[in-house]
Amino acid sequence: MAELIRNEIMDSGAPVHWDDIAGLQFAKATIQEIVVWPMLRPEIFTGLRRPPKGILLFGPPGTGKTLIGKCIASQSLSTFFSISASSLTSKWIGDGEKMVRALFAVARCHQPAVIFIDEIDSLLTQRSDTEHESSRRIKTEFLVQLDGATTGEEDRILVVGATNRPQELDEAARRRLVKRLYIPLPDHEARCQIIQRLMFKENSCLSQDQINEIGKLTDGYSGADVKNLCQEASLGPIRSINFMDIQNISPEEVRPISFEDFQHALKRVRASVSSCDLDVYLKWDKTYGSG
Ligand SMILES: Nc1ncnc2c1ncn2[C@@H]1O[C@H](COP(=O)(O)OP(=O)(O)OP(=O)(O)O)[C@@H](O)[C@H]1O
């Protein structure tokens, strides 16, 4: 199992920098203060300053929660473990409980460590009578391990939970994930930043004004939606090539991505989050958030 965790769950992908995450100034500053600095300088952050062992990132899908998890690990020079809670109950049927135990054991060997748990709501939902016995056992084991990791003075393990459905978390989960940060949809400036960064790597002829205009037209889009839009727009120049020519054309001859490509793409890629979904997050943030 340890082998499996090292191969499948331990992530050694490219490092992520704060600048790679557009917008989210408040979340980034809070995370830097409460977890990154303490992980880098544990000798200063002792006693009352001790960092929380669990934080929760909640908000609509595709807003950069996973990106933040990776960034915390990169910036605090920690090992990053990333697992989706549903895979504990589905992929490793019957072994979920052991998997949780092994995950924390391996993380302890690779400290400092960040354990990122996507869809944490499916692991820590409110108990119900219909709950499956195995899910209940996984949940109990997870809480035991989380408490174990938090009691050791020396342990430097941070659990980062991410969810799109914070309202489904129970009280036990809320108590352990002490900092609960709302990760909202990107604002105009952040959307422009995402577009600019993605277009920078491509052959495009967008002016700053046009980027600003696309930023305005994508109000309500998540970061992932904006990325999809850019991908769709990037196919515009290819679509304008004659079918017969596509075999012979050299990459330099493909025309740059233009504003018109974005106008077409906007008809195909729509926002994936509705405004009533957002109300739920705002309400939950008001009650339980650390914003
Ligand atoms: N704030 C952002 N800055 C830069 N890129 C972003 C941002 N938000 C989203 N993206 C883009 O969207 C993609 C998906 O984001 P990510 O997987 O981090 O979202 P998520 O909130 O974890 O989504 P989910 O809840 O569906 O797991 C990222 O790979 C990135 O390209």
The ligand as a Gaussian input file, in Angstrom:
#p B3LYP/6-31G(d) Opt

LIG

0 1
 N       -7.585000      31.367000      -9.915000
 C       -7.090000      30.669000     -10.933000
 N       -5.935000      31.068000     -11.502000
 C       -5.415000      30.379000     -12.542000
 N       -5.993000      29.293000     -13.094000
 C       -7.138000      28.853000     -12.580000
 C       -7.752000      29.519000     -11.464000
 N       -8.882000      28.859000     -11.147000
 C       -8.980000      27.829000     -12.011000
 N       -7.948000      27.819000     -12.878000
 C       -7.756000      26.866000     -13.984000
 O       -8.769000      25.889000     -13.901000
 C       -8.218000      24.585000     -13.747000
 C       -9.049000      23.814000     -12.744000
 O       -8.800000      24.333000     -11.460000
 P       -8.734000      23.426000     -10.160000
 O       -8.647000      21.976000     -10.528000
 O       -7.702000      23.952000      -9.252000
 O      -10.174000      23.733000      -9.595000
 P      -10.908000      23.132000      -8.348000
 O      -11.487000      24.285000      -7.643000
 O      -10.008000      22.213000      -7.604000
 O      -12.058000      22.326000      -9.075000
 P      -12.899000      21.098000      -8.562000
 O      -13.699000      21.601000      -7.422000
 O      -13.738000      20.784000      -9.773000
 O      -11.927000      20.020000      -8.206000
 C       -6.787000      24.790000     -13.293000
 O       -5.942000      23.795000     -13.788000
 C       -6.437000      26.141000     -13.886000
 O       -5.954000      25.973000     -15.174000

